[in-house]
Amino acid sequence: MVGRGRRSARLLVHTADGMPVHDADGGRVTASRREVVAAVRTRLAATGTPPGLVDVVVEDGRLVAVGAQVACPWGVDLRRAGEDARAEVLEALLGVLGRDPDFDHDRGVRVQVSDVSVPD
């Protein structure tokens, strides 16, 4: 579940318009990798797409990539399920980190359907 790099990696938080967030003392506000992973897992689980591995890649305090594996029930359109899950991951990232202008929202999130469950 833990992504590459240090477990305790901190990620910079931005406003909705991409500006860095500062605390009352003028320091940069950060979120932990664990917070990001938890937000992604919670968001996916709430939509009925059980998450598997969630990989968060951080370099120099910036989010570089997120990978998530999900499980889907038999018979659903897997491409659509993956696209929906990807949108949920992006929303989770925006909720925790804001809009980092250096993060590639088009290529920075990868979702893989890793399991298909067959009903009993």
VMD Tcl script that draws the C-alpha trace (Angstrom):
set ca {
  {0.00 0.00 0.00}
  {2.89 2.38 0.57}
  {4.30 4.09 -2.49}
  {7.90 4.54 -3.51}
  {10.13 6.77 -1.45}
  {10.05 7.41 2.26}
  {6.95 6.29 4.16}
  {6.75 9.65 5.84}
  {7.10 11.72 2.67}
  {5.33 15.07 2.87}
  {3.53 16.61 -0.10}
  {2.98 20.31 -0.65}
  {-0.63 21.52 -0.46}
  {-2.01 24.06 -2.96}
  {-5.15 26.15 -3.25}
  {-7.78 25.47 -5.91}
  {-6.04 27.98 -8.17}
  {-2.60 26.40 -7.72}
  {-1.01 28.70 -5.17}
  {0.97 27.22 -2.25}
  {-0.88 27.09 1.06}
  {0.88 28.67 4.05}
  {0.15 28.35 7.75}
  {-0.18 31.27 10.18}
  {3.61 31.39 10.63}
  {4.24 31.56 6.88}
  {5.40 27.95 6.55}
  {4.27 25.70 3.71}
  {1.36 23.38 4.53}
  {1.96 19.72 3.72}
  {0.02 16.47 3.75}
  {1.50 13.04 4.38}
  {1.65 10.25 1.86}
  {-0.53 8.25 4.26}
  {-3.22 10.95 4.13}
  {-3.22 10.81 0.33}
  {-3.42 7.00 0.26}
  {-6.24 7.02 2.84}
  {-8.20 9.64 0.88}
  {-7.88 7.66 -2.37}
  {-8.87 4.37 -0.70}
  {-11.84 5.98 1.09}
  {-13.10 7.70 -2.05}
  {-12.88 4.51 -4.15}
  {-14.51 2.36 -1.46}
  {-17.38 4.85 -1.10}
  {-18.21 4.48 -4.80}
  {-18.40 0.69 -4.58}
  {-15.06 0.10 -6.30}
  {-12.95 -1.76 -3.74}
  {-9.36 -0.52 -3.90}
  {-6.36 -2.79 -3.81}
  {-2.84 -1.41 -3.95}
  {-2.54 2.38 -3.96}
  {0.91 3.65 -4.95}
  {1.85 7.30 -4.40}
  {5.10 8.53 -5.93}
  {6.64 11.66 -4.39}
  {9.75 13.54 -5.48}
  {11.02 16.62 -3.66}
  {7.72 17.12 -1.84}
  {5.66 17.03 -5.04}
  {3.22 14.39 -6.24}
  {4.59 12.73 -9.37}
  {2.17 9.84 -9.91}
  {-0.61 7.80 -8.34}
  {-1.43 4.24 -9.25}
  {-4.49 2.41 -7.96}
  {-5.74 -1.12 -8.45}
  {-9.47 -1.72 -8.20}
  {-11.85 -4.68 -8.26}
  {-15.05 -4.70 -10.30}
  {-18.07 -6.98 -10.42}
  {-18.55 -9.28 -13.39}
  {-20.46 -7.78 -16.28}
  {-19.58 -4.11 -15.89}
  {-17.87 -2.12 -18.61}
  {-14.29 -2.33 -17.31}
  {-13.05 0.62 -19.35}
  {-15.84 2.80 -17.95}
  {-15.23 1.48 -14.41}
  {-11.54 2.37 -14.74}
  {-12.35 5.85 -16.05}
  {-14.81 6.43 -13.20}
  {-12.26 5.21 -10.65}
  {-9.62 7.51 -12.16}
  {-11.98 10.47 -11.79}
  {-12.53 9.54 -8.14}
  {-8.77 9.36 -7.54}
  {-8.36 12.83 -9.04}
  {-11.12 14.18 -6.79}
  {-9.46 12.62 -3.74}
  {-6.14 14.24 -4.70}
  {-7.79 17.64 -5.15}
  {-9.46 17.26 -1.76}
  {-6.18 16.63 0.05}
  {-3.54 18.44 -2.00}
  {-5.43 21.07 -3.95}
  {-4.42 21.78 -7.56}
  {-0.64 21.43 -7.94}
  {0.18 23.21 -11.21}
  {3.19 20.91 -11.76}
  {1.20 17.66 -11.46}
  {0.20 16.14 -14.79}
  {-3.50 15.39 -14.22}
  {-3.77 13.66 -17.59}
  {-0.89 11.21 -17.17}
  {-0.19 11.29 -13.43}
  {-3.01 8.93 -12.40}
  {-3.12 5.31 -13.51}
  {-5.96 2.96 -12.55}
  {-5.79 -0.77 -13.21}
  {-8.70 -3.18 -12.87}
  {-6.89 -5.97 -11.10}
  {-9.78 -8.24 -10.15}
  {-13.23 -9.11 -11.44}
  {-15.57 -10.79 -8.98}
  {-18.11 -13.31 -10.19}
  {-21.40 -13.40 -8.26}
  {-22.26 -16.62 -6.41}
}
mol new
graphics top color blue
foreach p $ca { graphics top sphere $p radius 0.5 }
foreach p [lrange $ca 0 end-1] q [lrange $ca 1 end] { graphics top cylinder $p $q radius 0.2 }
display resetview
